[in-house]
Amino acid sequence: MLIIDAHLDLSMNALNWNRDLLRSVYTIRTTEQRVPGKGRAQGTVAFPEMRRGRIFLSVATLIARSTGRPAPHIDYDSPTQAYGMAHGQLAYYRALEQEGHARIITDLEGLERHVAEWQAWDAAHPEETDQTPPLGFIISMEGADPILHPEQLEAWWQAGLRLLGPTHYGPGRYCGGTGTELGLTELGVPLLREMARLGILLDLTHCSDQAFWQALEHYDGLVLASHNNCRALVPHQRQFSDEQLQAIFQRDGVIGAAFDAWMLKPGWINNVTSNEDVTMATVVDHIDHICQLAGNSRHAAIGTDLDGGYGREQSPSDLDTIADLQKLTGLLADRGYSDDDIRAILHGNWLRLFRQAWSHSYTTA
């Protein structure tokens, strides 16, 4: 089954963590045996494993915060530094494209070509193989801090940005994020207006509750939650309530299930709680909750956030590498999901959203 993963911090891992993602996960783990820090020698994502797992398309992030909340690898003292780092991360994706390892998807025509090529390859190569077409990346920004001012968004669009989450953890420059009760800042509304004009999809992930509802008031385009789970199952502000999920359904949006164990197990304490009883079936619990709430499988999908600052120690215990996403097919079938439902969850719903988003011509005049 072909898979779309709507949230992978690939450039952060490559540049900020100095991981050569052209090497296998196992080689990277070996090189990090003596590197201190959370998640080191525990990685799950690299391009060989993405190809084996048939993750043919992913939303690849740019992340560089300037929030005043120091965090290793992603926080900078000024927006200009964040701007520079985010452009460096984008340059990494472009370099991969130039070398033939990846292709950056920015429009409907490119999307359809990429899908057709992978579908043809998949039909011809049912066995596991590394000889795949290039991996497809859709560029997203997680937290809008690198955008110096809303008018600059057009330049980012021209550079390839197609999805934008306005905030991350803490008080973002454009709106409040996870762990805050802050809404949109004075920059937030102009940013949302520019996003709507350019057709940049709004990723509501990490928005505070206040920012979530305000953003929906000021942005009338398509929305998504690239990597978000259900507050009904894990009662924490980072997850979305049923009311928030239903608001996304009403916009015909899609929610990608995240694989970060603290978003899967209630009461998780970082660096203390074991992932022993967190499995991929736990992820399916969140997918199933979304489907039951919606009454269909139209809005559930995958946005793993694997290697998003952690590794196997904070991932489902039965997941060794990202190639294990293929296990979801059997897990969903065991819950009574049909082949059509499974295809929708593993790639079809994201494809529908991107096709809807790119079926119109947006002007930058």
N, C-alpha and C positions, 0 to 999 in steps of 0.2 A: 504494500500500500504506500503510495506517495504521501509525503508528509510536509506540511508547512509549519514552521515554528516561528511565532510572531514576536519573539524577544530573545535575542542572543547578543551579549556584550562582547562581540568578537574582537573589535579593535581595542577595547580596554584590555582584554587578555593579551593581545599581541604586543601592544605598545607599553601600557602601564605595568603589566606583569611580565613582560619580556618572554612571551610564549610564541614559539614558531608553530603556528597552527597548520602548516603544511606537513609537519611531523605527526605521528600517531599520538593518541592520548598516552599510550604506554611509554613511549620515548620521552614525552614531556614529563611524565611522573618521575621517571628515572633521573632526569637532569635536575629535578627539584628536591631530591631526597634530603639535601642539606640546606635547603633554603627555608628560613624561618617564616612563620606567618600562617594565618588561617587559610585553609584550602590548598596550601602548597603540597605537591605530590599527591593530590587528590582530585585533579581535574577530570572532567568527563567529556569535554568538547574539543574536537579538532576536525579538520576537513576530511581525513580518511574515514573517520567514524561517521561523519555526516553523510558521506557518500554511501557507506555501507547501510546506513539506516534509511536511505532514500529521502533524506531531508533536502528536497530539491529546491526549496525556496524558503528563505528566512528573512525576517525583519532584523536588520543589523544596525546596532545603535551607535550613536555618538553620545558620549557622556562626559561632561566636564562642569562641575558645579562651582558656583561662587556664592555660597550661602552664609558664610561665617561659621559653618559647622565643620571643623577640620576632620577630614576623613582621608586615610591613605589612598593615594592613587587617583582620586577623583575630585578633590576640592582644591580650589585655587583662591588666592587672595584678591583677585580682581576679575571683572568680566573680560578684560582684554586678554588675560592669561587663559581663561576658559575658552575664549574665541580661538586662540591659537592652538590649543590642544584639540579642540573639536575639528578644526581644519586639518590637523595632522592625522587624526583618526580617519577622516574622510579620504585623505591622500593614501592611506594604507589600503582602503578598499579599491581605490582607483589603480593602485599598483598591482593588486591581485588581478584586476580586470585586464590590465595591460599584459600580464604574464599568462593569461588564459586560464587562470584557476577559478575565476568567478565572472559573473556579469551583473551589472547594476541595472535594475529594472526601474524605469521611470514613466512608462506610458503603456497604454492598452496594447498597442502593436507589439512592443517588446515582451510584454507579459504573455500574450498568446503564442508568440514564437517559442518562448522558453518552455511553456507548458507543453506545447505540441512536441518539441524535441525530447523532453523527458518522458512523456507518455509513450512515444515511439520506442525510446531506449528501454523503458521499463517492460514493455510488452515483449521485446526481443531478448531481454536478459532477465528472466525470472530468478536465476540463481544469483547468489551474492557475488559482487564484483566491484573492483575499485575503478574500472574504466568507464566513468560516467561522463555526461556532458558537464560543462561548468556549473558550479553552484550558483543559484540566483540570490541576489541580495536586494531588498528594498530598504532604503536608508531612512532611519528614524533618529530623532533626537530625544533623549530622555532627560527632561529638564531643559528649559529654554534659556538658561543663564548665558550661554555663549552668543545668543543673539543680542547684539549691543543695544538695538532699539527696534521697535516693530517694523519700521520702514526697511530695515535690512533683510527682512524675511524673504523678500523677492530674490535677493542674491543667493540666499541659501537654497531656494527653490530651483534656481537656475543651475546650481551646483549639484542638484540631485535629491535634495531633501523632499520626502513625500509624506511622512508622518511626524507628528510632534506631540510629545507629552509636556505640557507647560511647566511641570514641576517634578521634584523628586522628594527626598526626605527634607524636612525642615522648611524654613521660610524662603521660598524661591523668589526670584526677582519679579516674576509675573503673577504668581499666586501661591497660596499656602499649600504645602505638601504634607506627606505622611508625618504624623506626630504634632500637627498644629491645628488650630481652629481659625485659621486665617483664610480669607476669601481672595478675590482678585485684587491685585494692586492696580495703581493708576496706569501701569503699562499693560495690564492684562487684557482689557477690552480692545484697545487698538491691535494687539497681537491676534486676538481671535478674529477680528474683522479682516485682517490681512490673510489669515489662514483660510477663511471662507472664500475670499476673493481668488486666492491661488489654487484652491482645491486641495489644500494640505489637510489630511485627516487628523481629527482631534483624538488623541489617546488620553483617556480620562484616568488611567492608572496613576496612582500616587496623589491624586487630588484629595485635599481635605474634603470633608463633607460640605463645608461652606463653598469651597471653590468648585466642587462638582456641580452643584445646583446652579451656581452663578454662571458657570461656563456653558451649561445647556441653555440658559436664557439668552446668552449673547452670541452663540454659535449655532447656526441652523443647518450645518452640513452633516456629513456622515461621521459617526463616532464609533469608538471601540475601546476596549480595555485589553491591552496586549498581553498582560500577565497579571491576572487578578483572580482571587478565589472568593469564597462565599462566607460572609459574616455569620450567617445562620449556623455554619459548621465550625468556624473558628472565630469567636467573638473578639475581634480586634479591629481598630479603625482602618488598618491597612487593607482589609477585605471590604467588599461592597455588600451593603444590606440588600434584602430582597427588593425593597422599593427602588434602590439605585439600579439593580439589575433589570427590573421591569422598565425603568426609564430608558435604558439602553436598548431593550427589546423594541420599544415603541419607535425608536429611530432606526430599526432594522440593523442594529449594531451587533458586534460579535465580542465574546469574552474568551480570552485565552487562559486556560488553566496553568497556573504556575507550579513548579516542582520544588520550590524552596520549602524545606521541611517545617520551618517555623510558621509558614502560611497554611500548613496541612494538619498540624497537631496542636490542639488547644493547650495553652500553658507552656509552650516551648520556651526554654531559657538557653540563649546562645552559649555555646562552649560548655554546657552542662548536660542538657537533655540528649538522650541517645535517639538515633533514627531507627532503632531496631523494629519498632512497631509502626513505622511509616513506610508504606509501600506504594507502588504504582496504582494499586487498587484504591488507596486513599485519594489519589488524584482523581480517579474515576468517580469517587463519591461526589466531588465538587462538580465534575462534568454532569453527572446525573442530576444533581440538585438544580443546575441551570436548566437542563432539559425538562425536568418535571415542572419547574416554575413556569417555563415558557409554554409547555404543552407540546413541544416539538424539539427537534435537534438542530434547528436553524441558527441558533445563536451561540453554541458551544464550540470551542476549538482549543488549540494548543498554543501556549506561549511560555515555554519552560522556564526561562531565566536561569538555566543551568550555567554553572560557573560564574554566577553574578556576584562574585566576592566570596564564594564558598566552593566546596567540592563535594566528593562522595559522602563526607561526614554529615552534610546537611541536605542531602538529596534522598529520594526514596531508597531504602536499603537494598531493594532488588534491582536497582539500576546501576550498572557498572559504567557504561558510556552512553552517549546520546543515541547510538545505534539501537539501544534497547527500547526506544520509543515504539518500535515495531510490535512490542508486547501489547500495546494498547488495543490492537485489533482483536486479539483473543479475549482480553479483559472486558472490552465493550460487548463483544458477542455473548460472553457469559452473562451479561446483565440483560440480554434480550434485545440488543440493538441490531438492526438489520444491516446488511452490507451497504445500503444507500445511506443510512444514518452514520455509519462508521466513516464512509468516504467524506461525508459532509463535515464531520468533526475533525478528521485528520487533515483535510485540505480544502474541501469544497466550500465551506463557509467563508474562509479567508479569500478564496478566489472570487466568490460572489461580491464580497465587499470591495475588493480592489477593482473589479470590473465595473461596478457601479460608480466608484469614485473617478475612474478614468474614462468613462464613456462620454464625458463632456470635454469640450475644449476650453481651457482657462486662459484668459488673456493676462499678460503682464504689462500691457500698454498703460 
